[in-house]
Amino acid sequence: MTALPAPDPALPSAAEPAAPRTLATVLRGAMHLAFAALPALGALRAITADHVHPALAIAAALLVAGIYAAGSALARRGRGPADVAATDLLLPSPAWMLGLLAAWVAATLVSAAFVWVAFPLFFLVLFTLGRPAGPLALAAVTAWAVLAPLAVGAQDSLGVGEIVGPVVGAVFTLVAHTVWRSLLEESARTLRLLAQLREAQADLADSERRKGVAEERQRLAQDIHDTLAQGLNSIVLLSRSAGAAHPQAAGDFTRIEETARANLADARLLVRDLAERTSADDLEQALRAVVDRTAPLAPATRLELRVDGQARELPAATVGTVQRAAQSLLANVLRHARAERCVLTLGWFEDRLTLDVVDDGIGFDPSAPARPTGEGGDGLRLLRSRIAAAGGTVSIDSTPGEGTTVGLALPFAAPGPQADLQRETR
């Protein structure tokens, strides 16, 4: 049986985007540190440099840091660990962002020392508000960071540093955010490719498994056909001959023959169920295999296969249907026709394929009543039924003493599923 391909251990799991996970962790940590340190430093500078009342400065710092901390905690609590993506910054809603911005503006009105909280806010507005609101909010935060000292009267004019600092910080943040988004998109594409590759590996493994199972079933079916079924068939023939040679024991030999027939029918049923239902070979190869397997069983009958026309692609079910039909018809020839020659002709036409089985045997009367079920003779009836289910037709031309011709025709666009022949003809 074909070994199954193992998944490639070198392929990273789709749940482990290492680079985005690391960057997200670093960025979250930087945000936490910034909102812990910058409000505290702002409060300290407001008290020492701007001479703001300590209670007011501390309240402003706690307001900014508290809103940030509360929003981060609520975002983490609202989502379990299994729901957090590797690239998730765990940011709350835009409403929280607007509240944080309002608290920051209020803090800057207390003291211009709180302006420096704008730098982590640059990242937050871009990540929280998205496009186009994020860049617009970034421009607004930058403008207020530049103008806030004038608004609170901390200085009379703007120096180069007061303008360049926030603007450079905003531009840097915008570039970093763009790179971050590009990394996320590339990571998402990589994850999709990995998922597709793993799906292809799984499909290949399943295909190899089914192929191995089919090969093993085919081997078992062939072994049963070549050993058990042939042995039971020999018992049937020997019992029939012995019954004719010893009339006094005919009843015993008949029971032996009936038992062997019943077991032979079970063996054929098992062979049929084990046989591969979807052949990978084309139809001509399948029919040649049928002829090659049947020829040793009929040394007195010369079997030939002819092919007319250009072969075309067929569904595996159609190949199986025609292959089973050929097996059934050859079995009838071997058991009943007493023919010296039998020719199978596979014909390829524009809209259909045909299979003609012609023998020079004793023939029969197609209009004669069929024998009761259980006494044989129902093979052609089953053949007609199965070919009709596949959208095809069966024609029979036979005359006692002049041989038999059975013709099958199947359209290439047959309606309904192509069913395999489910029973061996008798």
N, C-alpha and C positions, 0 to 999 in steps of 0.2 A: 504494500500500500504506500502511496506517495506521502512523504513526510510533510508536515505542515510547516510553512515558513513562520519563524518566530518574529515577533515584533522587534524592531531595531532598537536596542537599548540606548543608542546614541541620540535618538530623537528625544528632545525635551517634551515634557508633558504640556498639553494645551493649557493646563491650569498653573503653569510656572513661568510666566514672563519675567525673568530675573531682573533685567535692566529697569523696566518701568516700576517693578516692585521696589527696588532699591531707591530709585529716585523719588518715588512717592513717599517712602519712609523718611528719607532725608528732608524732603520739603515739608512734610507734616511736623517733623521735629524742629525745623527752622522756624515755622510759623509759631509754634508753641513758645519757643525761646524768645522770639521777637516780641510777642504780646505779653510776655512776662517781664522782659528787661526794659523795653522802650517806654512803656507807661511809668514804670518805676523811676527810670532815669529822668523822664519828663517831669514827674512830681518833684524829684529832688532838685532839679534845675529851677523849676518854678518857685520853690521855696527859697533857695539860696540866691539865685540871680535875679528873679523877677519879683521877689518879696511877696509872693502870693501867700495868703493864709494857709498854713499847713493842712488844716481840715479840708479846705476847698480843693487844694492840689491833690491830696490823697483821694478825695471823693471822685475827682475827675479821672484819676488813674484807675481806681477800682471800677468805675463805671465802664471804661473801655475794656479793661482786662476781663471783667466779670461777664460782659455780654459775649465776648469771644469765647471764654471758657464754657459758659453755659450752652452756647450754640454747638460747640464741638462735642460736649458731653451728650447732649440730646441727639445729635446725629449718630454718634457711635452706639448709644443705647437703643436707638430705633432700628438698628440693623445688626443682625447677628453676625458672628465671624464668618459664617458660610456665605453671607450675602455681600461681603466686602470684596470688591475686585482689587487686584494687585495694584491698579493705577488709581484707586479711589482715594481722594483727599479727605473724605468724610466731611464735606461741607454742607451746612444746612440750606435753608431756602433763601431765595433772593430777598424776602422780607427781613430775614435776620441780617443780611448784608446791609440793607438800607438802615436798619436800626443801629448797626455798628458804625456806619458812616455818620449818622446823626450824633451818636455819642462822641465820636472823634471830633466832629466840628464843634460840639459844645466844649470839649476839653481844650481845643485850640483857642476858643474864646476866653477861657480861663487863663491860659498861658500859651505863648507861641512855642514853648519848649516841647509841647506835645505834637508839633508838626512832624517830627521824625517818625511817628507811628504810620505816616503815609507810605513808607516803603513796604512793609508787609501788606498794607491795604492794596497796593498796586497789584500784587499777585491775587489777592482774594477777589477783587472785583472782576478780574478777567476770568478766573476759574468759576466763580459763582454765577455771574450774570451772563456769561457767554457772549455770542455775537448777535446783534451789533451793540447791545447795551453795555457790554464789558468795556470795549475801547472808549465809548462815550463817557462812561463813569470814570475810566482811567484819566481821561483828559480833564474831567471836572475835579478829581482829587488832586491832580497835579497843579491845576490852576489855584485851588484853594491853599495848597501847601506853599505856593509862591506868595499869595496875597494875604494869608492869615496874619503874618507879622504886622502888616500895615493896618489890617482891620482892628487889631487889638492895641495898636499904638505902640508896639514894641520897638519900632524903628520908623524913621521919617522917609527913607528911600530904600530901594532894593539894590543890593549889591550883586555883583556877578555870581558870587557863590550861592546866594539865596535863590537865584533863578536857575543856574546851571545844575545845581545839585538835584533838585526834584525832577527837572526835565531829563537829565541823564538817567536818573533812576527809573523814570517811567519808560524811557526808550529801551533801556536794558531789560526791564521787566517784560515789555511787549515782545522783544526778540526772544527772550527765554521762554515765554509762553508759546510763541510760534514754534520754537524748536521742540518744546514738550509735546505739543499737539502733533507735530510731524512724527515724533517718536511713538506716540500712541497709535497713530494710523499705521505706521510700519509694523508695530507690534501686533495690531489687529490683523493685518494682512498675513503676517507670519503665522499667527494662530490659526487663521483660516486654512492656510496651506498645510499646516501640520495636521489639522483635523481631516482635511481631504486625503492626505497621505495615509493617515491611520485608517481611515475608512477604506481606502484602496487596499491596504494590507489585510484588513479584516475580510474584504470581499475575496481577495486572492486566497486567503486561508480557507474560507468557506468553499470556494470553488475547488481547491485541491482536496479538501475533505470529501466533498461530494464525488469528485472524480475517483478518489481512492475507494470510496464505498461502492461506486458503480463497477469499478474494475474487479473488486472482490466478489460482488454479486455475480458478475458475468463469469468469473472463474468457477464459482461454486455451481452455477447453472450448467456450465459446460461439463464439469466433472460428473454431476448427477446424470446429465444426458448421456455421456459416454460410458458410464459404468452401470448405475442402478437401472436407468430406463432401458438400456439395451439388454441387460440381463433379464429384466421382467418380460420384455418383448420376446426373448428367446424361450422363456418358460411357457409363454402363451403358445408359440408355434410348436414347441415340443409336446405340450399337453394335447394339442389338437391332433398331432400325428400319432401319439401314443393311444389316444382314444379311438382313432380309426383302426389301429393295429390290434387293439385288445378290446373288442366290443363288450366283453363281460365286465370290464372296469371303466366303461365309458362315463358312468355317473361320477366316479371319483375324479377322473381326469377333467370332466367338465367343471367340477367345483374348483379344482386346481387352476384351470384356465380362468374361471370367473374371478377368483381371488387375485390372480396375477394381473388380470385386466384392471381390477379396481385399484390395485397398488400402482400399476402403470399410469393410470389416469391421475392418481395423486402425485406421482413423480413428474408427470408432464405439467401439472398445475404448478408445482413448486418451481420447475425450470422456467415456466412462463413468468411467474411472479418475481423470480430472481434476475431474470434477463434484463439487461440494460435497456431502459425505455427511450433514451435519447442518444442515438448513435452519433459520434463525431465524424464518422466516415461519410463520404457521399453515397448516393444510392447505388451506383454501379459497384462500388467496393462492397457494399452490404449484400447485394445480390450474388456477387462472386463468392462471398463467404458462405452464403446459403448453399450454392451449388457445390462448393468444395466440401462442405460438411455432409451433404446428402449423397454425393457420388459413391462413397465407400459402402453405403447401405444398400445400393442398387447396382451391383456389378453387371447385371443383365441389361440395364437401361443406360444408354449413352446420353448424358446431360450436356447441353450447350447453352451458352448465354451470348446473345447478340445485342448490340446497342446501335440504335439509329438516331441521328440528330445530335445537336449540341447540348451538352449538359447545362443545367441551370442550378442556382442556389435553391435549396428547399428547406423548409422547417424540419427540425429533427423529428417531429411527430409524424410528418408525411413519410419520411424515410422509414420510420418504424412501422407505419401502416402497410406500405408496399412490401417491406421485408417480411412482415408476418404473413401477408397474403401469399407471397412466393413460397414460404415454408409450408403453408397450408395446402397450396395447390400441388407442390411436389410430393407432399405426404400422400395426397389422394392418388397421384399417378403411381407411386410406388406400391400402394396397397391394393389398388383396384384395376389399373389400366393394363398391366402385363405388356407394357410397351417396350420396344427395342430402342426407341429414340424419343427424347423430349427436348424441345427447344424453347427457351425463354427469350423473348424479344422485348427489350426496354426501348420505348420510343419517346423522343423529345419533340414536342410540337410547340407552336407559338403560344397556345393558350392552355395546353394540357400535357400530361404525360400518360403513357399507356404501358401496360404490361400484358403481353400475350403469352400464354403457356399452351403449346401445341404438342400433342403426343400422337403416336401411331398405334395406340393400344386398341382394346376391344370395344371402346366406346360404351355409350349407354343412351337411354331414352330420357331426355330432360323433362318430358311431359309426364313421365311415370310418377305415381304417388310416392311421396317421400316415406321412408321407413319411420316407424314410431320412434320417439325420443328414447334413447338408451340402447337402441340397436344400431347406432351409427347412421351415416347418411345426412346428418344435419350440418356438415361442414360448409357446403355451398350456401345454405340458408344463412348461416352466421357470417359467411364472407360477404354476401349481398348486404346484410344489415350493417356491417362495419364500414364497408366502402360507401354505402349510402350516407351514413353518419358523417363521413369525411367529405361529402359533396360529390362523390363519384358514382360510376355505374359499373355493372358487371354484365357481360354478355356471354352466353354459353352456346356453342355449336357442336353437337355431337350426334353421331349416328352409330347404332350397334354395328361393330365390325369394321368401322372406318375411322376410328380415332376421335379425339376430342380437342376442341379449341376453347379456351377460356380467356376472355379479354377484359382487362380492367382499364378504366379511364378516370383520371383524377384531374380536375382543373387546378391551375396554379393558385387561384384565389378561392380556395374551398371554404364554404361557410362552416363555422363552428370549429371545435377542436378536432384535431386529427387523432382519432382514437386508435390505439394498437388493437390488433386482433387478440381477443382475450381467451380464446380456446383453440386447442389443436383440432383439426378436422379428423374425422374417423374414417 
